[in-house]
Amino acid sequence: MVIPATKGTRRYTIDMKTTSKVRVSIRISKVRHILSVDTERTRRKLTVQLEEIFHIASDYARGKIDRVTVEDGKKRPLTIVERQHWARIAAYTAQIISNIAKGIDERQINLGLDKLEAMLNTKAAAGP
């Protein structure tokens, strides 16, 4: 079941069958693909994609999205530790956006994306 979500000027769809990690991971893959094209256009596209990642992560961290779907399809509330984990992901994403605004260095951005993906793939202490 796909639910369109609109918040201000942000638009993204939430597929209730996929986990949040998968959705963010897909966006990271899109960012990597965009990175290999054109500098200024790339900077704009990267910023848009990373802002979407930031908003998703911050929505989890602030409690706007208060339940997650686990592998068996059931929903459960987020723990405090998981919210803190999403807050770290949001903060690191903001750092990457800031670095892109200062100047585009493909190698540095790729290293940042690698770290962001590693953070995403590590479980929070009380994670599923």
RAKAGI-V641735 format. One record per pair of residues at least 4 apart in sequence whose C-alpha atoms are under 7 Angstrom apart, sorted by the first residue. I is the first residue (numbers start at 0). J is the second residue. D is the distance in whole Angstrom. If there is no record, write none. Layout:
I:J:D
I:J:D
This chain:
0:14:6
0:15:6
0:16:7
1:12:7
1:13:6
1:14:4
1:15:6
2:12:6
2:13:5
2:14:6
3:11:6
3:12:4
3:13:6
4:10:6
4:11:6
4:12:5
4:13:7
5:9:6
5:10:5
5:11:7
6:10:6
17:21:6
17:22:7
18:22:7
18:68:6
19:23:6
20:24:6
20:119:6
21:25:6
22:26:6
23:27:6
23:52:6
24:28:6
24:116:7
25:29:6
26:30:6
26:48:7
27:31:6
28:32:6
29:33:6
30:34:6
30:45:6
30:48:6
33:41:6
33:45:7
34:41:6
36:41:6
37:41:5
38:42:6
39:43:6
40:44:6
41:45:6
42:46:6
42:99:7
43:47:6
44:48:6
45:49:6
46:50:6
46:96:6
47:51:6
48:52:6
49:53:6
49:92:7
49:96:7
50:54:6
51:55:6
52:56:6
53:57:6
53:89:5
53:92:6
53:93:7
54:58:6
55:59:6
56:60:6
56:85:5
56:86:7
56:88:6
56:89:5
57:61:6
57:85:7
57:86:6
57:89:6
58:62:6
58:63:5
58:64:6
59:63:6
59:64:5
59:65:7
59:82:6
59:85:6
60:82:4
60:83:6
60:85:5
60:86:5
65:76:6
65:77:6
66:74:6
66:75:5
66:76:4
66:77:6
67:74:5
67:75:6
67:76:6
67:77:7
68:72:6
68:73:6
68:74:4
68:75:7
69:73:6
69:74:6
77:81:6
77:82:7
78:82:6
79:83:6
80:84:6
80:123:6
80:124:6
80:125:6
81:85:6
81:123:5
81:125:7
81:126:6
82:86:6
83:87:6
84:88:6
84:123:6
85:89:6
86:90:6
87:91:6
88:92:6
88:115:7
88:118:7
89:93:6
90:94:6
91:95:6
92:96:6
93:97:6
94:98:6
95:99:6
95:111:7
96:100:6
97:101:6
98:102:6
99:103:5
104:108:6
105:109:6
106:110:6
107:111:6
108:112:6
109:113:6
110:114:6
111:115:6
112:116:6
113:117:6
114:118:6
115:119:6
116:120:6
117:121:6
122:126:5
